[in-house]
């Protein structure tokens, strides 16, 4: 039993890194635009399909393919923000963005069904099927690489937010949009680029998800978005570090419960969200006075 618990903890940490890759873009978009991007789940799936096309038809390595899919997803994100999100104004903007992002999700889902059909796809490479033996555990290479990629991207986002002029503009917009406009910041430009970045990181999350999920199709986004929303709420809406902490915590807890009772694992996943928020409504790393950190 002790070995099973240790394996569950290791698995939960590594799988948590994969979910952090998918959740960090969602929480970044909320931090700047103050909206919940319901389309994030299907965008992750779109990233997986882009990696699939590059790997199967062009024989490009999954991680090398990110050099193509990340910029492509960035452009898609900017286009979505300019075409669907920016035009929304007024007091109903928040509720309207939920409907609009859901509509975007349906459009993307329909396009994926038209092109790829309902059959499940899976990404494959040597590091998807092989493991390394470390301290008595067999650790899949894809999870190790995925966790390392999650940490790398989060560090890169922190560097962008806290070490660049653009990052200062982003943080100013997070704290007070009106004041940011008054000091000359192009808030519309910041919003478009940030939305693009939030979508771009889903390319990495989608690639790792496609390689570790056991199969994906256009319907896979529905289960994903519910989990991603739970993670960013628990981590603290707008907190990039919180997305990583909450991902590791939630997936490790689920993995531990799965050792005793697989049927209760998913219940505990959401029950933990409720319990933590009762004790700390702002989540692990959220703050009332500042939405992002």
N, C-alpha and C positions, 0 to 999 in steps of 0.2 A: 504493500500500500504506500509506503514511504517513497518508493521509486516512482510510482504512478503519480503521486502528488508533485514530486520534483519535475517530472516530465510535463505535467499539466501546466506548471508555472512557466517553464521554459517555452512551451508551445504558446501559451497565452501572451507572453511578452512579444514573441516574434510575430504572431498574428495581429497583435495590437499595433505593431509598427506598420503593417499593411493597411489597417483601417485608418491610421493616422495620415497616411498618404492621401487617402480619399477624403478625410474630414477637414484637413487643414485649409483647403481652398474654400470650403463652405463657410468656415468660421471667419476667414479673411474677408469674404464678400459681405458677411453680416457686419463686421467691424467697421467697414467704410461706408457701405450703402444702406445699412440698417434694414436689410431685407433678408428673408429666408429663401434661398434659391432651391425650390422644390425640384428643379431640373438637374440638380447635381448628381443624383443617382444614375439617370440615363446618360449623363455626360461621362461618368466613369465607364459605363458600358460602351459608349462611343469610343473612348480611348482604347478600350480592349479590342474593339473591332478594327481600329486603325492599326494597332500592333499586329493583329491577325493578318490583315492584308499585306503589310510589309514583310512579315515572316513567311507566309505561305506563298505569296505570288512573286515577291522580289527577293526572298531568301536573305533578309536583313535580320541580324541578331536583335532580340527583343530590347536589350538595353541600348544598343547602338541606334535602334529605331526611334528612341526617345528624342534624338537630335532632330527628327522630322516631326514626330507627333506632338511634342510640346509646343513648338512654334505654331503648328497647325491649329491646335486647340486654343492657343492664345488668340489667334485671329478669329476663330469661331466665337470665343467669349466676347471679344470687343464688338463683333458684328451683332451679337444678341443684345448686348447692352445698348448699343446705339439704336438698333431697330425697335426693340421691344420695351426696354426698361427706362431709358432716358425720356421718352415722350410722356411718361406718367407724371402727373402733377396733382397738387391739391391734397386735401385731408385724407382722401381715400387711397393715397398712393401705396401704403403698406399692404392693404388688403388686395389691391389691384395687382401688385407685383407677385403675390402668391398665385393668383389666377393666371397671370401672364406666364410665369415660369412653369406652371403646370401645363399650359397650352404648348409651350416650347418643348416640354418633355414628351407630350403626345405626338408632336410633329416629328421629333427625332426618332421616336419609337416606330412611327409609321414608316419613315424612310428606311430604317434598319430592317424592318420586316419585308419591305419591298425588295431590298437588295439581297439580304442574306436568308430570309425566310425564318421560320420558327425553330429550326434545328439548333441544337446546342453546339457551340464551338469551344475549343480549348487551345490555349497557347502552349507550345512545347519547345524545349531546348534541353541541352545536356544538364543544365543546372536546375531544371524543373523536376527531373526524375532522380537525381543523385543526391546523396547526403554525405556529410562529413562526421566522423566519429570524434566527439569531444567529451572528455570526462564521463565516459560511459553512456553518452546520449548520441543518438543519430539525428543530426540537425540538417534538414533540407537546405541545400544551397540557396534556393529561391527565397526562402524566408529570411535567411541571413542577409542576402543581398537586398531584399526588400526593406528590412529594418534599417540597414545602413543607408539606403537611399532616402528613407523617411527622415532620419536624423540629418542627413546632408541637406535636404530640401528645407527643413525647418530652420537650420542654421543659416542657410542662404537667405531665407525670407527675413530672419532677424537682422542679418547684415544689411539687407535692402531697406528695412524699415528704420534702422537706427544708425546707419553709416552713410547714407546717401541723401542728397537734397530732395529727391523724389520721396524718400521715406519720411522726411520731415513734413512734406506736404500731405502725405497720407495720414500721419499721426495728427496733424492739425485738423484735417477734415474729420477724422474720427471723433475728436474732442468737441469741436464746434464748427459746423459747416459755415454758418453765417460769418463768424470771425475770420475763418480761412479765406472767404471771398473778399472780406474787407482789406486784408493784407496782401491781396493780389494773387492768391493761389487760384489756378484754373481748376475749380472743383469738378467740372464736367469731364475734363481730361483725366484727372486723377481717378474718377469713378470708372471711366471706360478702361483705363489701363489696369486698375486693380481687379475689376471683374474679369478681364482677360487673364491676369495672373492666376486668379482663383480657379478659373476653368483650365488653364494650362497645366497646373499640377495634377489635375485629374487624369492627364495622359499617363503620368507615372503610376498613379494609383490604379488606373484601369489596366495597365499592362501587368502589374503584379497580381491584381485581382483575377485577371483572365488566366494567369498561369497557376493560380493556387485554388481557385474556386471549384474545380472539378467540372466546369462547363458553364457557359453563359449564353443567353439569347436576349432578344430585345425586352423580354419581361423581367430580366434580372434587376433592373433599376428600382423596382418597387420595394423589395426587401432591403436593398441597400440604403435608400433614403431614410427609412425609418430608423435604421441603426445609426446612420451618420448624424441624424438630428439628435438622437439620444446622447451620442458622444459629445457633440459640441455644446449641448445644454449642460451636461454634467461637467465638462471641462471649463465652462464659463463662456458665454456667447461673446465672440470677438477675440478670445484668447488663443493664440497660436500654440503656445506651450501647453495650454490646457487641453487642446485637442490630442496631443501626444500622451499626456498623463492619463486622460480619461479613456483613451483607446486601450492603453496597456492595462489599466485597472479593470475595465469592463470585460475585455477578452480573457484576461487571466482569471477573473472570477467565474466567468462562464465555463472556462476550461476546467477549473477545479470542481465545480458542481457537476460537470459532465462525468467526472470520475465516479461519483456516487449514483447519480440519476440523470441520464441524458434527457429525459422528458422534462426535467425541471430547469435545465440549463438556460433556455431562452426566457423562461419566466423570471428567473433570478436576474438576468441581464436588465430587464426593465424595472423590476422591483428595486434593484440597487439605485437606479436613477431616482425613483420616488423618495427613497429613504434619505439619500444624500441631499436632495433638494429641500427636504423638510428641515434638515439640520442647517444647511447652507444654501439658501435660495439662489445665490449668484454662482454656484458651482465651485469646482476646486480652485480655479485661478481667476474667476471673474471678479470684477469690482463694480460697485454701483456708480462711482464717480467717473470712471473711464471704461469704455467698452472694450478696448483692446490693450494688450500689454506686450 
